[in-house]
C-alpha cells in the first residue's frame, strides 16, 4: 500500500479521538496550499481511504494541522484561556513515492507525540 494516512488517539481518555478536524497542506518553502480538510471517525481515522494516494501522492514537503483545541473543548476538558494546545502542526517530507507514510498523533490536553508509523 502506498499513500499518506493518519489517525489520532486521545491518550487522556484512552480511546480514539472522534471528530477532530485535520487539514493537509502541501508546502513550498513557507507557502502552504490546502489539499483537504477532513474529520476523524469513531476509530480516530479518516473515512474514504488515504489522505494522499495515486497521482496526488508525490514527493515533497507537507503539513498536517490538527485542531486539538476545538476537539479538547468539545470533549469537555477544563482548559485555560488560551489553551496550552490549539492547532498542532506536523511538518514532514515524503521522499519515497512507492512507500506508505503514516503520521499518527497521540494527544492529551498538555502534550502530544507523533512518529512515522506503518
C-alpha atoms as one frame of an Amber mdcrd trajectory, in Angstrom:
protein
   0.000   0.000   0.000   1.272   3.476  -0.838  -0.089   6.808   0.260  -0.479
   9.005   3.313  -2.653   8.093   6.287  -3.131   9.372   9.822  -5.063   8.651
  12.960  -5.470  10.348  16.327  -5.567   8.712  19.750  -6.788  10.629  22.797
  -4.389   9.441  25.496  -6.250  11.322  28.241  -9.454   9.377  27.540  -7.694
   6.228  26.401  -9.571   5.957  23.111  -9.601   7.178  19.503 -10.222  10.902
  19.009 -13.509  11.150  17.117 -14.499  14.381  15.369 -11.076  16.052  15.275
 -10.569  18.365  12.274  -7.381  17.911  10.249  -6.088  19.961   7.339  -3.462
  18.679   4.911  -1.220  21.257   3.263   1.413  20.951   0.526   4.374  23.155
   1.412   6.550  25.151  -0.968   9.043  26.889   1.272   6.834  28.720   3.762
   3.856  28.882   1.386   1.083  26.394   2.119  -1.520  25.077  -0.320  -4.596
  23.483   1.233  -5.178  19.986  -0.155  -8.033  18.796   2.063  -9.940  19.230
   5.302 -11.166  16.052   6.991 -12.549  14.862  10.340 -11.647  11.733  12.246
 -14.238   8.970  12.560 -15.126   6.884  15.646 -11.858   4.969  15.204  -9.797
   8.190  15.096  -9.091   7.593  11.399 -10.173   9.216   8.143 -13.052   7.736
   6.142 -12.629   7.248   2.414  -9.063   5.984   2.252  -5.676   7.686   2.401
  -5.275  11.465   2.581  -2.994  11.185  -0.442  -2.833   8.323  -2.911  -2.423
   7.630  -6.606  -1.335  10.615  -8.693  -1.748  13.030  -5.768   0.828  11.119
  -3.678   4.016  12.914  -4.668   7.383  13.534  -3.083   7.653  16.857  -1.283
   7.041  18.666   1.979   3.643  18.539   3.668   1.993  19.726   6.840  -0.869
  18.278   8.832  -2.752  20.730  11.054  -4.582  19.009  13.912  -7.250  21.235
  15.513  -6.690  19.874  19.013  -8.092  22.871  20.923 -11.527  22.608  19.314
 -11.582  18.843  19.909 -10.492  19.096  23.559 -13.050  21.823  24.307 -15.813
  19.755  22.685 -14.842  16.804  24.916 -15.266  18.984  28.000 -11.677  19.167
  29.167 -11.185  22.113  31.560  -8.751  24.194  29.528  -7.204  27.562  30.372
  -7.792  30.540  28.098  -5.838  30.424  25.893  -5.492  26.642  25.811  -1.980
  25.229  26.040  -2.505  23.297  22.783  -4.644  24.649  19.989  -3.557  23.857
  16.437  -0.790  21.255  16.259   1.293  21.470  13.065   3.283  18.444  11.960
   5.536  19.218   9.012   7.110  16.246   7.271   8.616  15.115   3.998   7.660
  12.376   1.573  10.745  11.122  -0.255   9.666   7.676  -1.484   6.550   7.638
  -3.682   6.456   3.841  -3.552   6.104   3.771   0.264   3.331   4.156   2.792
   3.597   7.148   5.141   1.507   7.008   8.310   1.591  10.056  10.605  -0.328
   9.363  13.828  -0.959  11.810  16.654  -1.157  10.833  20.326  -2.968  13.681
  22.069  -3.760  14.951  25.563  -4.613  18.475  26.793  -0.980  19.223  27.708
   1.110  17.143  25.353   1.318  15.190  22.120   3.655  12.921  20.220   3.985
  11.636  16.680   6.133   9.273  14.692   6.285   7.653  11.282   4.056   4.632
  11.690   3.225   1.714   9.475
